[in-house]
Amino acid sequence: MSTTPDTRDTAETVASFNEAFRTGDTRAMADLVHDDCLMVTAQPAPDGTAYVGKDACVAFWAELMDDESTTFEVEHVFADEEWATVRWRYRFGPSDAESVLGVNVTRVSDGRVIEQLGYTKTPGSLPLPE
């Protein structure tokens, strides 16, 4: 991993964003989101839904944070320059069968999240070789 200031800023920004999300601190999160943010949800497949602008993105994330029956668990973060990848598990019940594993690809600009693209593993089958 590079040790440039951009990498530290990206890692710190993403860590602060994840902590704000975990604790449900909408104000702290909003402070970490760029005015021109683009966020694309993991669902519905295949392309997700795009939210453009700080207000739209924060409103979407705030709704997720307000749902006390679900939790996000960050499993791993990798940051390099302006990009970070966050592997997470979204739980909507007590067992792993009541969860989904996903990844957010996040770009940081000037210490704020400017782009976040979500991807998940979903139930069902794909035409992959066995």
N, C-alpha and C positions, 0 to 999 in steps of 0.2 A: 504494500500500500504506500502510496506517495505521502510525504509529510509536508506538502505545500500548505500554506495558509488556507487555500480554497478547500482542501480536504478536511482540515480541522473545522472550518466553518460549516461545511456540509454535514459532517458527522455530528457536530454540536447542535446544529439546527434540527436535524432529524431526531436526535435524542430528545431534545426539548419538545418537539412536536409530538413524539410518541408518549412522553410523560404527560403532556397536557391532555392527550386523548385518553390515556389510561385513567387519569384522575377526573376527567369530565370538565376540565377548565377551558371553557369556550373562549374566554377573553384571552388567556395566554396563547391558545392556539391561533386565534385571529391575529395576534401580534406577529406570528411566524408565517403568515400567508401573504404572498405577494398580491398586489391589486389585480394583476393580469394572470392570476393562476388559472390553469386548465387542469381539471381532474376528470378522469374517465374511470367509471366504476367497472368492476369485474363482471357484473351482470347487467342486463340480460345478454346471454351469448348470442352471436359471436363477438359483438363489438362493444358492449357496455353502453353506458349513457354518459355523455359529456356534459360537464358543468363548467361554465366559463365565468371568470371573475371571482374575486375574493368573497363577496357576499353569498353567491350561489354555492361555492365550495364549502364555506364555513357552515352554511345552513344544512347542507347534506351531512357533514360530519357531526354537527351538533345533534341532529336527529338520531344518528347511530349511538352517540354517547349517552343520550337520554334514555335509551332502552336498557333498563336495569336487568333484563332477563338474558342479556348477551354480554360477552366479554371478548376483547382482543388480547392475545398474548403474543408479544414480540419474541421470536425465537432466534433471530440472527439479523445483524445489520452489517452491510459492507458499504463503505464509502470511498470514492476516488474522484478527486477534483470536484466537479459540480454535481455528480451523480451519486445516488445511494440506492441500494436494494435492501428492502426490509422483508424478511420472511416471517409470516405471522400465522396464527391459528385463530379463527373466529368461532367462538363457542356459543351455541344456542341451546345447550343442554349439558348434563354432567359427564357424558361419555364422549370418547373420540368419534363415535358414530354420529354424534349430534354436534359435529363441527365441520369446518372446511379449512384446508390449508391453502394459503395464498401468498402472493408476493406483490409488493408495491415497488415500482420503479419511480424514483423521485428525483427531480432536478431542483437544485437550490440556486438562487440568484440573489446576491447582496444580502445573504443571511436569511432569506425567506423562501418558502416552498413556492415555486412557480409552475411546476408540472408534477402530476402524480398519476400514474397509470396502474390500474389494479388488474391482477390476474389470479384465478383460483383453479384448484382441482375440483372438478364437479362430478357428481354421480353419473353413471351411464357408461357406455362403451364407445370406443373409437375403433376404426378399422386398422389396428396396429398388428404387426406380426406377433405370433405367440412364441 
